[in-house]
């Protein structure tokens, strides 16, 4: 089964960025995410501020 969403932790690991930075980008709207219960879910493909799709290595 192909994965369609990432958690902020998974995205931070893939991009090599801090979890705080990822949450900041979600709050300002640069990373699209939705709440599911008490968790953030980031739909794939994840794009950067410039709108360029990123691969698993970010």
Buried (B, 14 or more C-beta within 10 A) or exposed (E): EEEEBBBBEBBBBBBEBEEEEBBEBBEEEEBEBEEEEEEBBBEBEBEEEEEEEBEEEE
